[in-house]
Amino acid sequence: MKKLYVYADFDWLKEMELIGELGYESLRGADSYSFTFNNEWLRQHSNLFLSDDLNNYPGQQYTQPDKDIFGCFSDALPDRWGRTLLLRREQIAAAEEKRPIRRLSSFDFLTGIDDFSRMGGFR
């Protein structure tokens, strides 16, 4: 499973804070996402809901089978043009490495862009 630490860099925070950990794996061609809130984040921000598909409680939560990625993270994904650029980058890399083109997931799109240019307050 691939994992990614998620930080909040909201303008009302004094400094970046760890929100939790996003997990991703592809099983038999189907993408599966999990999220675990940081306990300190929950203690300080239990009244802040990031997404209607994430509940503020400890432990791992999973996306529904018909959902790609949690809603709050889909907002941080690149737009159509950004995805096109990342797909082209994958095509070039595959040609240079003489391998098949990989299918890119939302996790690949999320991690494939520079944090500096990412929209929103997630880092």
C-alpha positions as CSV (number, residue, x, y, z in Angstrom):
1,M,0.0,0.0,0.0
2,K,1.3,3.5,-0.9
3,K,0.9,6.1,1.8
4,L,0.9,9.8,1.9
5,Y,0.9,12.2,4.9
6,V,-1.7,14.9,4.5
7,Y,-1.0,18.3,6.0
8,A,-3.4,21.3,6.4
9,D,-1.9,24.6,5.3
10,F,-5.1,26.7,5.8
11,D,-4.8,30.4,6.1
12,W,-6.3,30.4,9.6
13,L,-3.7,28.0,11.0
14,K,-0.5,29.5,12.5
15,E,1.5,26.7,11.0
16,M,1.0,23.5,8.9
17,E,-0.6,20.7,10.9
18,L,-0.7,17.0,10.2
19,I,-4.3,15.9,9.3
20,G,-3.6,12.2,8.8
21,E,-2.5,9.6,6.4
22,L,-4.0,8.7,3.0
23,G,-3.5,5.2,1.8
24,Y,-3.8,3.8,-1.8
25,E,-3.6,0.4,-3.4
26,S,-4.8,-1.2,-6.6
27,L,-6.4,-4.6,-6.2
28,R,-7.3,-6.5,-9.4
29,G,-7.5,-3.2,-11.3
30,A,-9.8,-1.5,-8.8
31,D,-8.4,1.4,-6.8
32,S,-8.9,1.4,-3.0
33,Y,-8.3,4.4,-0.7
34,S,-8.1,4.7,3.0
35,F,-7.7,7.6,5.4
36,T,-6.7,7.7,9.1
37,F,-6.9,10.9,11.0
38,N,-4.1,12.0,13.2
39,N,-5.3,11.9,16.8
40,E,-4.0,15.4,17.6
41,W,-5.9,16.8,14.6
42,L,-9.1,15.2,15.8
43,R,-8.6,16.5,19.4
44,Q,-8.1,20.1,18.2
45,H,-10.5,20.2,15.2
46,S,-13.3,17.7,15.8
47,N,-15.9,20.2,14.7
48,L,-14.2,20.6,11.2
49,F,-15.5,18.2,8.6
50,L,-13.3,17.9,5.6
51,S,-15.6,15.9,3.4
52,D,-19.0,14.3,3.6
53,D,-17.4,10.9,3.0
54,L,-14.9,11.2,6.0
55,N,-16.1,11.0,9.6
56,N,-14.2,12.6,12.4
57,Y,-13.2,9.5,14.4
58,P,-10.0,7.5,14.9
59,G,-9.1,4.5,12.8
60,Q,-9.0,3.7,9.2
61,Q,-11.8,4.7,6.9
62,Y,-12.3,3.5,3.3
63,T,-13.9,4.9,0.2
64,Q,-17.2,3.4,-0.9
65,P,-16.8,0.8,-3.7
66,D,-18.4,3.2,-6.3
67,K,-16.2,6.2,-5.3
68,D,-12.7,6.9,-6.6
69,I,-11.1,9.0,-3.8
70,F,-12.4,10.9,-0.8
71,G,-14.2,14.1,-2.0
72,C,-11.8,16.5,-0.2
73,F,-8.8,15.1,-2.0
74,S,-10.6,15.0,-5.4
75,D,-10.7,18.8,-5.1
76,A,-6.9,18.9,-4.8
77,L,-6.4,16.9,-8.1
78,P,-5.1,18.6,-11.2
79,D,-7.7,19.8,-13.7
80,R,-8.1,18.2,-17.2
81,W,-5.1,20.0,-18.6
82,G,-2.9,19.0,-15.7
83,R,-4.0,15.4,-16.1
84,T,-3.2,15.6,-19.8
85,L,0.4,16.8,-19.0
86,L,0.9,14.0,-16.4
87,L,-0.4,11.4,-18.9
88,R,2.0,12.7,-21.6
89,R,4.9,12.6,-19.0
90,E,4.0,8.9,-18.4
91,Q,3.9,8.2,-22.1
92,I,7.4,9.7,-22.6
93,A,8.8,7.8,-19.6
94,A,7.3,4.5,-20.8
95,A,8.8,5.0,-24.3
96,E,12.2,5.9,-22.9
97,E,12.1,2.9,-20.5
98,K,10.7,0.6,-23.3
99,R,7.8,-0.5,-21.1
100,P,4.0,-0.4,-21.4
101,I,2.2,2.8,-20.4
102,R,0.9,2.6,-16.8
103,R,-2.7,3.5,-16.0
104,L,-2.5,6.6,-13.7
105,S,-4.8,6.7,-10.7
106,S,-6.1,9.7,-8.7
107,F,-3.2,8.9,-6.3
108,D,-0.7,9.3,-9.1
109,F,-2.3,12.6,-10.2
110,L,-2.4,13.8,-6.6
111,T,1.3,13.0,-6.0
112,G,2.4,14.0,-9.6
113,I,2.0,17.7,-9.2
114,D,4.3,20.1,-7.3
115,D,2.9,21.1,-3.9
116,F,3.8,24.7,-4.5
117,S,1.3,24.9,-7.4
118,R,-1.4,22.8,-5.8
119,M,-4.7,24.5,-5.3
120,G,-6.3,24.5,-1.8
121,G,-4.9,24.0,1.7
122,F,-3.7,20.3,1.5
123,R,0.0,19.6,1.4
